[in-house]
Structures are given as C-alpha cells and as structure tokens.
Amino acid sequence: MGLFDRLRAGLSKTAQVLNTDVRDLLKREGRLVDETFLEELRAALVRTDMGPAAAEAIVVDVGERLRARVIEPDVVIDSIRSELLRRLLERSAPLRIADDGPTVILVTGVNGSGKTTSIAKLAHRFVSHGNRVVLGAGDTFRAAAVEQLSMWAGRIGAEIIRGEPGSDPASVAHRAVARAVEGGFEICIIDTAGRLQTQANLMQELAKIRRVISKQIPAAPHETLLVIDATAGQNALSQAKGFKEAAGCTGIVLAKLDGSARGGVIVPVTEQFGLPVKFVGLGEAADDLQPFIPEQFVAALLEDAFPA
C-alpha cells in the first residue's frame, strides 16, 4: 500500500467512529441545528479523543453559522475538516537535519509506548534512504530493551553501541556520538530510560545525557522525540508531560496508530505540548513509520480522497 492507504488503514477505527457518529446525528433528510443537536455533536467529537478545545471550536462554528437551519452531514464534516487542519498546520514542522556532520536524535517516552520499535523503524527509514546509522542503547536499566534494539540493528543494518546492564546511560550516549563522528555516520539515534523512580531523577539523567552530547556536537541533539502510544488516548498526555519537560522535546512520534479508535489524540497532544507530530506508527513492520502530514491525516480521518 502507498503512504496514504496505510494512513487510512491505520485510522480506519477512528474514522469509523467519527464519520458514523456524525452522520448518525443527521437524518437522511437533514436535521435542525439546535441545542440538542449541538450537545450530541460535541459528545461524538470528544469520543475520537480530539480534545475538548477542538470539539468546542467545531460546535461553536456549526452553531454560529447554522443555528436554526436544517443541515446535511457534509456541512458538519466540512467544519471538522477546516478546524482540524488549521490546528495541525499551526504546529507542523519537518525533522531537523544537521547542516554538517551526524544528526543526533534523542528518543524518550514511557515504557510500553513503543519507544524501542519506533527507534528501530526510524533507523530503518534512514538506512533505506542511504544513510549510515548508529544506535545508542541508552535504556541500560532494561536488558530486554537493549536486546530488542540490538536485534533490530542487526536486521536493518545499523551499528549499535551498548553498555553494561545498569551502567551510566550518558556514557553510552557519549560513545554513540563519538562513533558517529569518527565513523562518518549520518545519523545517531539514542534511546533513553522509559521510567525512573522520581521526576527529579528523570530530569537529572536526561539533562546529563544532553550535556554530554552537546559537548561533542554543540548543536546536538538536533531533535528530541517523545514517543506516545496512540491507544492510550487522553492518558498519553499526562504520561508524557514529565518527559517533555525533562528532555526538552522538539517533536512527537505517535506510535500504534493502527487499530486505535483514538487517533484524534494528535490534536490535543500538539496543542497542549506545543510540539509537532513528526512521525506516526502504522503497523508492526520496519517500514511502517511514516512522516506526519496534516493534510493526509485529516483526509484519512474524514475518509476523503487524497492525490497520490
């Protein structure tokens, strides 16, 4: 499947909730826009996890423009389309690539968010575009994470730097960046611990990693990506807040978007964190991590056609 077809498949459950619920609100012959209808529309929008702010903006728009009129579904769908696109485009930004030398990408997120597999998929994406990639297995407190990342590295053709179990993650980051510089690698991706005992520990560890990296390459890390599980819905926001603050995140990877009925969570995530979504995970295969393009996302969500 092409990129848009994959996105549409990944968003199929969210799209079904949104389109079915909205269209069910409006009878075939149309429906009068009154307070009862607007309340039902608000509830339908919130069920997609697009957040109360976006849902309220759509309800207000429909109410102000169309109150006391009999309308058809497409009129409401148009309002949803324009509001979501406006909000997502405000935060849209491509991945930052270094002007010279290796691009260093730090990856954070809670355990279970899909962080390790997202790193592997991101590395595969770079390798498939002809870049040499070195991975830093900085989640040294979870042996399973290191083994999983090592397995992926061998499969996709990336080099990996590991540390002893329980060793200092900053030392792994230092060695990975040093290898990237000395070996002429284009990309260095560094994993970090998914969970620490306290917020203070988390902040101290991530700050140390960033200092070590920036001493070697002053502009690095060029991106600090926060991996969020799309299936977590609104819970993703509270889970990720500590990592965003501690790591100085610059963008989001929304993992596990396929099969989720909560794909709308992209909207409140971008707004509340003030961060753009850089990539979305659309499946289990190595090539199922795709760049986030707002126009394609909204088209897939609303079951629109989109040019190849």
N, C-alpha and C positions, 0 to 999 in steps of 0.2 A: 504494500500500500504506500501511497505517497504521504507526504507530511500532513496535509490537511485531512486525508482519510484516516490517518492514525489518530489525529487530534479529535476528529468527530467520533471515532470509535471509543476513545478514552473518555469523552464527555457524554456518551450516549445516555447514561443513567441520569446525570444532572439535567441534560436537555429534555429527557422524557418527563422528569418532574416539573420542570419549568413550563414547557410547552403544553403538556397535558393539563396541568393545573390551571394555567391562564386560559386556555381555550375552553375548559370545562366551565369556567366562570361566565362565559359569554354564550348564550344560546345561539342556535343557527341563524335565527332572525335578528340577532343583536340583543343588547341589554342596556338598560338605563344606568347611567353613571350617577349613583347616589352614595350616601354614607355606607350603606350595607355593602355595596359592590366594592368600594374603596378599602374597607376593612378586610374583605375576603382576598382582594388583590394583594394587600400588604402581607397577609399570612402566607399566601402562596409564594411570594418572593422571598420571604425570610426562610422558608423551608429549603431553599437552594444554598443557604449559608452565604449569600452575597452581602450580608450585614445590614443592620438597621438603617444606616445612613443612606446607602444606595437604594434600599427598598423604599424609604420615606421620600427620597427625591423623585422616584418614579411615580409614587402615589400622588404626590403634590402636583407633579406635572400633568398627570392624567386628570386630576380633579380640577385644576385651574383651567385647562384648555377645553375639557369635555364634559364638565358637570351638567347634568340635566339633558344630556344628549344620549341617543341610542347609538351604541358603537359596536363594531365587529372586532374580532381578535387581533387582526393585523394592525389596528390603530394602537393597541396597547403594546404589541410586540415592537413596533417602531420606537415607542418611547423607551422601552427597556434597552433596545439596541443602542440608541444615541447616548443614553445616560451611562451605560457600562463602558462604551468605547471612550467617552470623554474622560471618565475616571481613570481608566487603564492607560490611556495615552499620556496622561499627565506625569506618570511615573516610569514610562518606558525608557529603557537605555540598553545599548548593546554591551557585550562583555568587553571589559577594558584589556587591551593587549599592550605589553611593553613596547616602547619605541625601539629599544635596543636590549639585547641580552634576553635571558629567560623571563617569561611571565610567571609570577608566583601567585598561586591561588590557594588560600587557606579555606578549609571547609569545616563548618561547625553544625551542631544540631544534637537533639536528644537521641539517646539510644532507641532504636526501633523506628526511627523516622525514615530510614532508607539511605542514611548518610554514606555508608561504605559502598553500596552498589551504585549510588549516584556518582561517587568519585570514579569508580571503575568505568561507568558509562561515559562520563565526561572525558576521561583519559582516552577511551576508545574513539571518541569523536575526534579528538586532536590527532591521534595516531592515524586514523583513516584519512585525515586531511594532509598527511605527510609530515607531521611534527614528531620530534623525538620527545618522549615524556618520561620524567622520573617522579615516582610517588614517594612520599614520606609517611610511613605508618606511625603517626604520632599518637594514636589511641593505645598507648603502651599498657594500659591497665586492663584491656580486654584482649586476651590472647586470640579469641575467636575472630575479632575484627582484623588483627594483623594477619592471621592465616587466610581469611577470606580475601583481603586485599592482595596478598601475595599470590593467591590462586588466580585472581583476576589479572594481575600484572603479567603472569606467565601466559595467560590465554590471549591477551590483547597485544602483547609485545611491548610492554613498558618496563622500565627498570624500577626497582623498589629498594628503599633504604629502611631497614628495620632496626629496632633497639631491643635490648633485653627486656623481658617482662617486668613492668613496674619501673622502668628507667625514666629518666627525665625527658618528657616529650620535646622540650626545647632543644635538647641535644640532637634528637632525630631530625627536627626541622633544620637545624644548623647544617647537619651532614647532607641532607637532601638538597638544600640550596647550594651548598658548596659543590656537590656533584653536578648539579645543573650548570653552574658557571664553568667549572673546569672541563666538563664533558661536552659543552656546546649544545646542551639541550634547549629546546624552545620553550618547554612547559615544565613547571614543577608544581605538583598538587600535593598539599599536606593535609592529612587527616588529623583531627583533634579528638580529645575525650568527649564522649557523649553525655557523661554525667559525673559530677563531682559532689562532694559532701555538702558544701555550702556555696552560696553565691560569691563570697569573698575568695574562696579557693579557685573557683572558676575564673573570676576576673584576674586574679594574680597569675594563673597559669597561662591564660590566653595573652595577657599583656607581655609576659616574659617571651613567649613564642614570637610575638610581633616585634619585640625589641631585637631579638636575635636575628630575625630575618632582615629587618631594616638596616642593621649594622653591615650586612653583606651587600644588600641592594637597597639604597636609600628610598627608592620609590615603592618598594615592596612591603607587604603583599599588595599586588595590583588589584586583586579582588578578594573579598572575604564573603563567602557564600554561606547562607543559612539554609539548611535542608529542612523542609517542613512536610509532614505527612498529610496529603490531601484528605485522607479518610478520617483524620482527627477533627475536621470541621472547626468550629469556633475554639475548641480546646487547643488547637495549634497556636493560637495567638498567645495564650498565657504560657504555654510550654516554651515558646521561642523567645519570649521577651528578655529573659536573662542573658541568653546567648547574643542577642542583638546588641545589648548594652555593653556586655563584657568584651565582645570581639570587634566592635566597630564594623558590623556587617555592611556590605555595599550592595548586596543583591540576594535574591531568594531562588532556591531550586524547589519547586513543588513536586514532590515525589508521589508515586502511587495514584496518579490522577486517573488512570484507567480503572474502571469498575467502581468509582466513587460517585455517589449521588450528591456530593458536596463540593463540586468543582467551583462553585461560586465563591468559595472562601478566598480565592485570589484577590477579589475586590477589597474586602476589609483588611487583608494582610498588607496589600500595597499601601492602603491609606493610613492604617494605624502605625505601621512601622516606617512609613515614608521611604520604602525600598521598592525597586522594580523587581519583578519576576524575570529572571534571566533564562531559566530552563524549566521544562516540565517533563516529568517521567510518565511515559505512556505504556509501559509494559515491562516484561522481565528480561527481554533480550538486550544485548550490549548496545544496539543501535536505537534503543527506544527512549533515549533522552534527546529532546528536541528544543531548539531555541523558542522562547515565548514571543509570539507575535500577536499583539492585542486584536488586530482586525480578524485574524484567523480564529482566535479564541472565541470572540463574540459571534462570529458566523457559525462556528460549530455548535455553540451553546444554543443558538436560536434556530439551528437546522437550516441555515441559509446555504445557498450555493456559494462557492468561492473559486475564483480562477486559479488554475494550476500555476 
